[in-house]
């Protein structure tokens, strides 16, 4: 008996010393995180992911066929840009029927099959909900045009300020006046985006009820939540006052107006709080959260209100665009620290942070920061606290296709300009087909297809998933390893402390009691630099390289004893497991305790 106890105690001691873990470590169950908290969500632009029928446009069957890729990558959920019935004036963001799938993407049965397979793979499905407007081909707007029943008041109609003049000076995001007067009509309708996207009137209770019914329709079908588009546009000033020019001498365009009468009105937040109540009704039935993501380009203070107002809950995840709007290839370590810390410090208690490097509206990370820094940006995003969002193609380092000509341009935001300036406004370069392999059209569609809806990026023969799967080291494999690493307790639940280190290096620690601790350092320089990990934590006296960005100077698995003198290569990002003398003392104390127990047996 004594021999058995001795063996067990010695084995326990060895495990504790080697792992550095406390026998009282917390578990996922004890920390109580919901399925979406700390998750990785993958955004698919359906037109560009995978085409199953050779017409050059991606579809739902194509997404279903490639869900194993997302499972292999390791994501928790997928968010689909709109797949609803649409004339495609804004490629799905002009919805003609909120309860039907557009034929270009397939059928409702195709969507059901996609959702079913995703769930079988453990992947949640989030749909894009566009509440601000409909298509002008929606049944409601056609009835509004004709003055049928109550439908006139479903949209925002106004008399002109004078004959031939719009009601006010409001401008659309798509570089036209925000008002259009249809033929045969005396009034103008409001459209904050394209003229084929008339704004709904949420001051009409019937419109609010229609949208609540639509949300219930999809939640009843089993989708796991919604990403809610441009939510800060849904209410406008009831007095329809002119907006002020930011530059009084400047041009009357959307970018030069102070949008205090068309964005971020208090009623916008109230609508989201009402919808959160609806989402929570579903959770009350089965204890499963239906996730609400909200998109609004706004100030930090305005964005925080989407979480809630202290009395009412709002969005689970208001999108954080700091990495897109505030950071660039010219940003310094202080800029990274400020952008990240400000979000974490501003969040209400109990809220989850989120990090977004790119999306369908903004340049890709490999183009914005440079292809040689895309890997280090991935390391940064995936090791921060909270939720990470991956835009399709980021996991293989896809870049903007700036070779798309004005004649090939599809995006109305650019097509409404001219050949001299369209590159400033076009979003087409970030929406090109996914690069699966080096065959015709990058494997996105059949080799016999006449063309793809947007040209494939010319670099697809070198940058594609198949090549990266075969390579010993690649962006895809880096993302896989980062997503696995995020499951460590320190990254899922741990504390975060950041610091601007010497030599323009951004660093931070992720620590969780009783678990391995980590330090992450990102060299923002185009040259090698020296880093002292004791600047991050003075007790650190040992480190081991856990993971690095691609082509890093340091090798994974390397143990470092001189933690005050670590050389990072240009643009390298490195994740270190760190330990201190305190850890060694703790292990020694455990060994002494076990030794005393052993002596008592003899």
Secondary structure by P-SEA (a helix, b strand, c coil): caaaaaaaaaaaaaaaaaacccccccccccccccccccbbbbbbcccccccccccccccaaaaaaaaaaaaaacccbbbbcccccccccccccccccccccccccccaaaaaaaaaaaaaacbbbbbbbbccccccccaaaaaaaaccccccccbbbbccccccccccccccccccccccccccccbbbbbcccccbbbbccccaaaaaaaaaaaaaaaaaccccccccccccccccccccbbbbccccccccccccccccccccaaaaaaaaaaaaaaaaaaaaccccbbbbbbbbccaaaaaaaacccccccccccccccccccccccccaaaaaaaaaaaaaaccccbbbbbbccccccccccccccccaaaaaaaaaaacccbbbbccccccccccccccccccccccccccccccccccccccccccccccccccccccccccccccccccccccccccaaaaaaccccaaaaaaaaaaaaacccccbbbbbbbbccccccbbbbbccccccbbbbbbccccccccccccccccccbbbbcccccccccccccccccccbbbbccbbbbbbbcccaaaaaaaaaaaaaaaaaaaaac
